[in-house]
Amino acid sequence: MNENSLQTRFIINILFFDQLKILNKLIQASLHLGEDSKMLKKLYFLRNKTRLVTLASSLIVTCALPAMAKDSLTLYTTREPGLIQPLLDAFTKETAIDVNTVYVKDGMLERVKAEGKNSPADLLMTVDAGNLIDLVEAGVTQPVESKTLTDAIPASLRDKDNQWFGLSMRARVLYAEKDLPLKSITYEDLADPKWKDKICIRAGQHPYNTALVAAMIAHDGEAKTEAWLRGVKANLARKATGGDRDVARDILGGICDVGLANSYYVGHMKNAKEGTDARKWGDAIKVVQPTFTNGGTHVNITGAAVARNAPHKEQAVKLMEYLVSVPAQQLYAQANYEYPIRKGVPLDATINNAIGEINVDTLPLTEIVKYRKQASQLVDKVGFDQ
């Protein structure tokens, strides 16, 4: 039963209850006035009939309400709820499907495995393609057949067997001192000695960077990537540490001229409150889009997969399909400063002005992830974080 039908029955119930009140008053008045038995019989008959109709209508409404309450799903997510809640609220408003959000900061895979067949999880959402592939390899996801998803998401940004799907993108870009005369650069260029003592970056073992190193192995091979890592390490202005926003901080502080960081932090910094440190960092930088010599700009994703034992698979698929719709992709872009995964969706104004459209590298994420272990080993081998 749909919501409009239920609302109609609620109104009918109210009318029937009002009618019952009137009939009871008429019966009491008739008894008081000593009306003849024929009139009283008619009033009793009408009251009993109204009671039956009201009871039947109430039962229909009561039975329908639990069914509506069951039209829900449980989302396990490593993303902070505040970042995605506007999207979930919009989904519920459009579909009447409630989303029970469980924030799992760490250990999502271990939790779902431990819960087994009793897991309430319907949809698993996380950042980084590597984490999604870990879920698949652990056997806690299931394939989804959805033309809506495959039409909206480029093949390089989803699983070839439809086990997981990208929902939004973040690019690994170059923050640069705003007056630096630099318009274009390749990732490979950063190993050039001309950048000695001019580069800042967070730890090489951070997933943002191991993903980039893995992509470079896929493009250029292990030997060239090792040489690149050694070159970049030699060009560091400080130890590889801190976070992506610290790159902007240290550019403002004159410690370095450039640094690799994620695109969405630009939106957060440039839209921070006037006078705050974050705003000062954002105002101190410009952004250059690096590319691989034989490719595009490296991106990673936020993505999702339907849990293997999902109690509400249909609702989970509906949520994923909603998240790649044009309105949801626009909301993603505006709320989180991320890149829409669906082509043709407008960027957030700040990201559009500071970075613009990305020439996304077409190397499939599934191919890049194959080299994660090698990437981590290379980072240690060259002592990048020491």
N, C-alpha and C positions, 0 to 999 in steps of 0.2 A: 504494500500500500504506500502511495506516495504522500509527501508532506501535505499537499493541498487537500487530499481526501481526508487525512486525519484532522486537519483544522476544521473542515466542514462538519465532521462527526462531533468534534468537541462543541461546536456551535449548536448542533442539533440537540446534543445532550443537555445543554444549558436550557434550551427552549422547552424540552420535555420536562425537566425538573421544575421549571416555572409553571408549566401546565399542571403538574402534579400538585403543586402548592395551591393553585387556584381551585382544582377539583376538591381537595381536602377541605378548603374553606367553604365551598358550596355545600358539601355533605354536612359539615358541622352546622351551617346555617339552616339547612333543610330540616335536620333533626331538631334543632332548637325551635323552628317555626311549626314543626309538626306536618311537614309535607307528606303527600300520599306515598305509598310504598312503590308505585310505578315509577315516579320521578326518582326516588332514592335508588332503585334498581339500575336505572339508566346511568346515574352518577357513579355508582359502584363499578358498573361495567366499564365505563370510560376510564376510571382510575386504574383498574386492573390491567386494561389493555395498554395504557400509557406506561405503567410500570414494566410490562414485558418488553415493550419496544425500547424503553430506556436501558433496561438490563442488557438486551441484545447489542445495542449500540455501544454500551460501555465495554462489553466483553471484546468486541472487535477492536476497539481502541487499545484496550489493555494488552491484548495479544500482539498487536502490531508494534507497540512501543519497544518491547525487548528485541524484536527483529531489527528495528532501526538502531538500537543501541549496539547491536552486534556488527553493524556496518562500520567497521573500524579496522585499523591495522596498527601494528607495533613496529616502530622504526628504531633500530640500533644505529647510532651515529657517533663518529669520533669528532664531528664538527660541533663547536659550541652551539647550543640551542638558539642563542640569540641571533646567530648568523643566518639560520635557516627558518626560524619561526614565522617570519612574514610570509614565506612561501607556503608553509604548511597551513597557516591560517587561511590564505587565499584558496588553497586546495579544498579545505573543509567547507569554506563558504560556497564554492562552486559545485561540489559533489555531495555534500552532507556526510562525507566519510571522515570520521574523527581519526586523528593521528596521535597515538601514545608514544611520545618521544623518550627514549632511554639514552642518556648521554654516557658513552663508554670512552673515557679519555684514553685508557690503555687496555690492551688485552682483549679486544673484541673477539678475535679468532679463538683464543683460549676459552672465553666465556661461552661462545656458541657451541664449541665442541663439547664442553663439559655439560651443557644443558641437553645436548642430543635431541632425541625426538620430542622431548618436553619443552623445547625452546619456544617462547612466545614470539620470537623475532620473525617478522615477515620480510622486512627490507633492511639490508646492511649498507650503510653509507659511510664512505671514508675518503681520505685524500691520498693521492699517489697511486698510480697504476700498479706499482709493485705490491701494495697492500691488497688490492683487489685480486690480483693473480694469486697471492698467498691464500686467500679465501677459497678460490676455485681449486687450487691444488690440494687443499685440506679436505675437500669434499663437502663443504658446508653451503654450497650454492646450487642453483638449478638453472637450466637454460630457459629462456623466455622467447616466445615467438610473437613479435610485435612489429608490424610494418611501420607503425608510427615511430618507433624508436630507430629502426634501421634507416628509415627515410631521413630522419632529422640529424642523426649523428654520423659523421664521417667514419668510414671503415677503419681508419688508422687509430681512432679514438674509442673503439669498442672491441669486445672480444669476438673473435671470428666464429665462435660457437654460441654466441649470445648469452654467455654466462654473466658478463658485467657490461655496463654502459657508462661512458663518460657523460657528465651533466654540465660541467663548466670547465674552463681552462684558466691556467695561470702561466705566464711566459717567464722564462729566465732571461732577464734583460740586463743592460748595463746602465747603472747610475753613473753620471759624470758631473763634474763641477760645471755649473751652468754656463760659464763663459769659455769653457774648453772648446776649441775649434774642431769638433769631431762630429761628423754626420753619419758615418757608417763604419762598421767594423765586423770582423769575423771572430768567432770564439778562438779560433786558432791564432789570430793576431795577438792575443793577450800574452803569448809566450815570447813575443819579440822583446829583446833586451831594452828597447826604447821605453818600455813601461816599468823599468826597474825602480823599485821603491815607490811605485805609484798606484798599486792595486790593493784594495781591501776586499775581504770575503769572509764568510762564516766558515766553520769547520768543514773540511773536505768530506768527513764521514757523515755529515748531515744528509738526510735523504734527498733534499733539494739538489745537493751537489753530486752525490753518487749517481743520481739519475742523469744528470748532465754528462758526467764522465762515462756512464754506460752508453749514452747516445753517441758520444765521440768514438768509443770503441767500435760501435756498430758502423759508424761512418768511415773512420780513418784507420781502424785496426789497433791492436793492443800496443804495438811498438811505438807508433806515432803518438798515441795517447799518453804513454808513459813519458815520452820526451816533452810533450805539452805540459803535463803536470809538473815536471821538474822546472820547466821554463817559467810557468806561472808562479811556482813557489819562490823562485829566485827573484821575482818581481814584486813580491809582497812588501807592503809598507809596514806591516805589523803581522803578528801571528794570526793565523786563520782561526777566528773565534767570534763570539758574540752572535748577533742575529742580523737579519737583512736590514732592519732600520738602522742598526749601528753603522752600516756602510755609509748611509746618508749622513749620519752624525759625524763620522770621521772625515767625510769629504768637506763638510762645513768647518770642521776643526783644522783643516789643512794637513791632515795626516796622509791622505791619499787623494788622487785625482779621479779614479774610477773604481767601480766594484760591481760584481755580479750579485743580483738580488731578484726577488719575485716582483712581478708587475703590480699586483693588487696593493702592496704596501704604499705605492705611490699615491693611490687614491686616499688611503687612510691618512697619510701624512699631510697631503695638500689640502685636505678638508678638515684637519684638526683645528681646534679653536685658536684664533689669532693670539699670538704671544706665547703659545706653548712650545716646548722643545720640539715636539713632533712637527709642528707647523714650520718651525725654523729649518728643520732638516729637509722637509719637503720643498721649501722655497729655495734651498741652496743647490738643488740638483736639476739636471735635465735628464732625459732618458733616451738612450740609443738602442735600437734593435739589433743585436748581434745575430748572425746566421752562421751555420756551418759553411765551410768553403763549397761543399757540394750539396747543400741543403738549405732548409729554412731555419726559423727561430725555434729553439727547443721549448716545448710546452709540457706541462703535466696537468693532471685533471683532479677534479672531485668526481667521484662516480658512485654507482650503487649496483647491488646484485640482490636478487630475490633469494631468501634463505631456503635451504633445501627442505626444511620441515615447516615452511610457512603455513600457518593456519588460515591465512587470508591472502592467498597468492593473487587472486583477481584484483583485490584492492591495492596490493603492493605494485602490481603492474600499472594500474591506473595512476598511482602517484608518480611513478617514473615517467609515464607518458605525459602527465601534466607538467612535470619539471622541464621537459624539453619543448613545451608549447611556447609560442611567441610571447604571451604575457608573462609567463614564469621566467623565461630567459631574460626578458627586460628587467624583471624584478631582481633576478640574480645579479645582473650587471650593476644595477643601481645600489643595491643593498650591500654587496660584497666587493665591488670594484673588480669583479672577475670577467673574463671574456666569455661571451655566450658560445656554446658549442654548436648552436644552430646558426647556419649562415643567414645573413640578411637582417639580423636583430641589431638594433642600434646599441652602440657602446655607451657606458656612462660618460657624461660630458667631460669629467676630469681626466679619465683615462684616454678618451678620444683626443683631447687637447695635448696631453703630455706624451702619449705614446702613439696613438692611432691604431689602425688595423694591423694585425700581425700576419706576417708571411709564415704560416704554421709549417713546421717541418713535417713532411709526409711520411717519414719513417714510422711504421706502426709501433705503438707503445709496447705491444706484445713482443716485438723484436728487441726493443731497447732493454726491456726487463731481463732478458736472457743474460745480459752482461752485468747485472748488478753485483754479483759475487766478485767477478774480475775487477770491477770498478773499485770496490771496497779494498780489495787486495792491493791494487795499484796505489791507492791513496796512502796505505800503510807503508808500502814498499819505498816510496819516495820520501817518506816522513813529512807529508804535507802539513799535518797538524802539529808538528813538533816545533 
